[in-house]
């Protein structure tokens, strides 16, 4: 059964909770009850069932909102998140043979393949993204993986922007061969004419990828490489 059909087979309330957790990353029972218009007790029972199924857990790293809430209000409500098994209920677009194919060819062929993938992404979005101010361009680039992607958000941080992807469509391949993620970094660099750094990664257990687009570095006249492999995380400049 394709992954996209799995949520449709679940009771509507459970599927809605899973989609909420996918969208927000972390959520509490009060928030779930509010969003789904159900009682706290009903939300709690559904969460318990989802935990028993192995799709949801409470042992989640706190996010910035939780830290702020704890600092101002004391202990916040328990927050829940998807497990790896829960994440796999959502659609993925990874050809099963891709890892084997990448392993069967040489480094030059891999680089050529990843360059073509990057070219395809740039070609799909370039006409829509240029020439726009960076803030409007980032709205277009929410479609870096798919048009209307409900799990991609853009956050502004001063002159910078962060593209947050919570549902990597290539997750299984990316976990095995992270170089494929460099296609997104390279495409964003070419489309924005900015330095782009992937600061959070599914591979590191962050539950999302965050691509930091540094607005102050924007230089449309500077030619960007068609494809450039991102450095290991420990070598990146902060």
N, C-alpha and C positions, 0 to 999 in steps of 0.2 A: 504494500500500500504506500503511495507517495506520502511524504511527510506532511504536505499541505492538507491531507484528508484526516490526519490524526485528531486534531482539535475538534473537527466537526463531528467526530464519533463520541465525544465526551458530553456529559450533561452541560447545558448552556452556562450555568453559574460557574462550574469549575473551569470551563474554557475561558470565560470572561476574566476570572482571577488570573489564570496563566497569562493571558494577553496583557493584563494590567501590570503584572510583575515584569513581563518582557519589556513593556514600554517604559516603566518607571525605574526598573532595576531593583529597588527595594520598596516595600510597602508594609504598612501595619494593618491590623484588623480594623481599627476605626476608619482608616483611609479606604480599605476595601469595601466596608459596609456602606460608606458614603458614596463611593463611585458606582457601586452596583445597586444601590437603593434597597439594601437588605438589612436585617437586624445584625447586631454584633454577634449574637449567638449563632445565627445562620452562617455568617462569614467564618466564625471560628470553627464550626463543624466542617465546612468545606476545606479549610486550611489543614485540619487534622487529616482528612481523607487524602488530600494531595501529598501530605508528608508521608503517609503510609504507603502511597504509590511510589515514593521516591522521587517525586517531581519538584518538591518544594522543601526548603530547609530554613531554619531560623538562625543558624550559625553563619551569619553573613557579615563581611567587613562593613563597618559603618561608613556612610558617605558624609559629605560636607554638611548636608542638611541635618543629618542625625547628630553630628558633633555640635552644630550651633544650637540645636534643640536641647541637647543635654546640658550645654553650658548655661542656657537661660532658664530652663524649666526643670532641671534635674534629670532623673532617669526617664528617657523617652519610651514609648510603647515598643514592644518587640517588633522587629522588622523582618520580613520574610523575603526570600529571593528564590530564583529558579536554581535547581541543581543542573549538572551537566545533562542528566537524563531528561529533565524538563525542557532544557534548551533544544534538545533534539526533536521535540514535538513540532518545532517550527520549520518552515520550508528551508531547505538547503539546496545549493546548486553546485555540488561538487561531483564531477565525473569520477566514477570509482577507479578508472584506469589512469587518472592523471598523475598520481604519485609514481606509479610504475613507469609511465611514459617519461616523466622527468628524470627518473633514475636511470633510464636506459639510454639516454643521449648525453653528449658531452656538454661541457660548460658553455661553449659558444652557442650550441643549439638551444640550450635553456635560456640564455640571455636573449637570443633572437625571438624565442616564443614569448617571453615576458615583455619584450619591447613591442611586439605586435598586439598583445593584450592591452598594454598602455595606450598604444595608438588608437585602438578601437574605442576605449573609454573617452579619450580626448576628442576623437572625431564625433562621438555621439553628443557631447555636451558643449563643445567649443562655440558653435553658432549661437547657442542660447545664453552662454555666459559672457560673451564679448560683444561690444565694449561696455561694461557695467561697472559702477562703483563696487568696491569689494564686498560691502554688506549685502547688496542685491545679488552679486555673483554667488555668494555663499548660499543664498536661498536656492539658487539653481543647482548648486553642487550637493544639495541634500539627495539628489538623484544619482549620486556617484555609483551606486550599485543597481538601483532600479527606480524607475519613475514612481512617485507616490509612496516611497518607502516609509512606512509608519514607525520604523524603529531607528531612523536616523534623525538626529537633531543638530542644530547649530547653536552654540553658546558664544556670546561676545564677551571678551575680556580686554577692555580698553581698546587699543588699536588692533588687537588680535582676535582671531576666531578659532573655535574648537569644534570640529565636526565629530560628533559622537555616534558611533555605530554599535548598536546593541544586538544585531542579528547578522553576524558575518555569514554571507551566502556561500562562502568557501571554507567553512570552519574546519572540517575534517582534513582537507588538504593543507590549510594554513597551519594547523597544529603540527603536521608532519614536515612541511616545507615552507617555513615562514617567508622565504624569498618572494612568494607570490604576493605577499602584502606590500612589497615594494612597488608593485604596479600602481596601487592606490596612492602611495606617497608621491611617486613620479608624476602621475596624472594630475594630482592637486598642485604640484609645483608648476607644471606647465600651464595649467588652466588659470592659476591665480598670479603667476609670476612672483611668488613669495617663497621663502624658506618654509618647509613643512617638516615637522617632526612628529613621529608616532610615540606619544608619551605613555599611553596605557594600552595594554595588549591582551587579547584573549589568551595568547600563549603563556602569559605570566599569571593567569588566574584572575585577571581584573574584571572579567565578565563583560567586557566591551573593548573596543578600540577607540582611542581619542587621537585625532590628527590635529595638531596645533599649527595653525596657519599664522605666521608672524607678519602682520600687516606692515610693520615698519621696514621690512626688507623688500617690499614690493618694487620691482624694477622691470617693467614690460620690455625694455630694450635689451635686457640680459637674456641671452639664449640659454634655455634649460636643456639638459641632456634628454634624449628621447626616453631613456630608461636608466635609472641609477639605483643600485642595490643599497638599501638603507643600512647604516652601520649597526652592529650589535648595540643593545640598549646601554651597556656599560660604557660605550665609547661616545655616546651622544652628548652634545653640549647642552647644558641646562639653560 
